[in-house]
């Protein structure tokens, strides 16, 4: 088989693993400190909802730019029960979801995936 075939296969497998890591709610374990930090951030986010502080919270539709893949992605941040990554609904417990909470348009998010950094820029938040 050709080298091109294996390179395409490798890229496709890498892309699938990346999507799994970024979107699935239980793709990595949270230690107690990470869980406490997440709940604190969620509480602060919920407390500021009435003021429309332009920060990402559960239920918001978020548009981000994936710097490495050079593509725009639109997601809805949900609670784990309503998560459906194939339809763009990601859990607040997923690696990407945890990093989105409390962010504003223009913020940059760095996430380490398989030893490499993935970089996203928040473009827009819809309430």
N, C-alpha and C positions, 0 to 999 in steps of 0.2 A: 504494500500500500504506500501511497505517496506521503511525503512529509507534510504537504498542505492539508491532507485529510486529518492527520493526527493533530496538527496545529488548530484546525477548526474544532475538532472534538475536544481538545484541551480547553479552548476558549469557552465553548458551550458549557462544559462541566464546571468551569470556574465561575461563569455567570450564574448558573443554577445554584451553586453553593453560596455565592454572594447574596443572591436574593433571599435564599432560605435564612441566612444569618441575619440579614437586616430586618426582615419582616415578621418572622414567626415569634410568637410571644414567649415560648419557653426554649428557645434555641441555645440559651446559655443560662447558667445558674446565677442567681443573685445572692450575694452574701448579705448578712444582716445590715451592715452599714449602707450598702447600695440600696437595699429595700427601704430603709428608713429615709435615706436621702430622696428617693423617688416619691414616697408618700408625703414628705414635707413639701416637696416641689409641687405635687398635685394639690395639696391643701392651700398653698399660697396662690396657686393659679386659680383655684376655685373661688378664693376670697376676693380676687381682683376682677372676676368676670363681669360684675355689674358696671364697673368703671370703663369697660372696653379699653384696656390698657394696650391693645394691639400685641398681646403675647399669646403664644400658642397654648391651647388647653384642649382637653378631651372634647370631641364634637366638632372641632374646627377642621375646615378643609385647607390643606397646606400645599403650596406649590414650591418645590425645591429644584435646584439645578445640580445635577450630578457632575462634578467637575471632571472626573476621570472619563466617564462615558459620554460626556458632552450631550446630555439629554435632560429635558425638563420632565419632572414627575409630579403628578398631583395625587395626594393622599388624604385620607380622612383619619384623624387620630381617634381611636375608640377604646372602650374598655375591652379587656381580653375576651369576654363572652361574645362580643359583636365583631371580633377580628375576622377578616376575610381578605388576605393579601392579594388573591387573584383579582378581586374587584376593587382594590385600592384602599381597603379599610385595614389599618394596621393598629396593633395593640400598643397601649401606652407602656407595656412591659417589654416590648421588643427592643432590641438595641437601638434602632433608629428612633422608635417612638419615645424612649426614655430621653434621648438627646434633644428631641424636638420640644418637649414641654418647657414652657417659659421663654422660648426664643422669640425674637422679633424679626421682621423683614430685614435682610441685610446680614444677619448673623451667619457665621460659618460654623459648620459642625464637622468635627474630625472623628471618625470611628475606625478603630483598628480591626481589620478583617484578615484573618489568616496571616498575621504578621505585617500586613501592608495597610497603609492609611487610605480610607475612603473619605472624600471631602464633598460636602454638600453645602450649598448656600440657600438660605430661605429667601424666596422671592416674594411670596404673597400669602396672606392669611385671609380666609373668608369665614365669617361667623355663622 
